[in-house]
Amino acid sequence: MELVSGYLTLTQPSEVKAYSDTYTKLADMAVYGARARALIYKARDSLV
């Protein structure tokens, strides 16, 4: 498992499942293309 500050080796099935479930949730939330641009523009415009 790659982390920001190093690496982590997961060996227990419950640990692997926790990371797998989290990755799936993040992948389901991801947006691409026009939807991603709209989200970025909305965030940018909220800073003005």
Secondary structure as UniProt FT lines:
FT   HELIX           13..29
FT   HELIX           33..46
//
